[in-house]
Amino acid sequence: MDIVVKGRKTEVPERFRKHVVDKLKLDKIQKIDAKAIRLDVEVSKEPNPRQADRSDRVEITLRSRGPVIRAEAAAADPYVALDLATEKLESRLRRQHEKRVSARKGNGHHRIPARDVAVTVPNAATIGEDGRLGPQRTAAEEQPVTTRVGPLEVQGEGPLVVREKTHAAAPMSLDQALYEMELVGHDFYLFVDSETKLPSVVYRRHGYDYGVIHLEPDPFVEEAPQGAGGALGG
């Protein structure tokens, strides 16, 4: 597997190139993903002095015969950014590996233990500690428990974490919102656009690209459609 190190609007010292080879353990990566072909490492520099703490960005792209896996990080030092990006890459590699293993187990290669049948198979009879069959669960017992989390009703055990916050903020321009997002280190930032007066969200795309979403009320819709907000619990 090859490692390709390149700079984007910046020079990459030979010392850093050698450090990349030492940091990215090829044998470890290939053990997790045997289909890995190449690692692309791109180093870039942010000239804006207001972003000195995130001036050096490192993006690692693992190309293989499977899905492409990418990780990036920014810090005040390229070596620190490389360490952070490497940790993210290894974490995503492990998740992808565990996903493949789970898929293989679920494809007819994994048997359900008898004690778990009542949980995983609808309307199955329960099995007691003595090994005898118990009564089947009724339809009422199958209904998920509904609980209330803040203003939302949640069925079942979740998982759903809801944290409600209200912030007072003056309308601002798109440039100011981008700057505020970089300051807090988030991938998105909610604000009120000073030009359109609309609630808006600016978010980070690939590399240095950004996107913005404006929310405009529809005067022809008087109430929310059924099922609105379902994405929170899905």
GIQUIFEN-V168070 format. One record per helix or strand of 3 or more residues. SS is the DSSP state (hx for helix, st for strand). FROM is the first residue (numbers start at 1). LEN is the number of residues. Records with the same first field share a line. If there is no record, write none. Layout:
SS->FROM-LEN ; FROM-LEN
This chain:
st->2-7 ; 36-10 ; 56-9 ; 69-7 ; 125-3 ; 133-4 ; 146-4 ; 152-4 ; 188-6 ; 199-6 ; 210-6
hx->14-10 ; 26-7 ; 49-6 ; 78-32 ; 114-7 ; 139-4 ; 174-11 ; 230-4
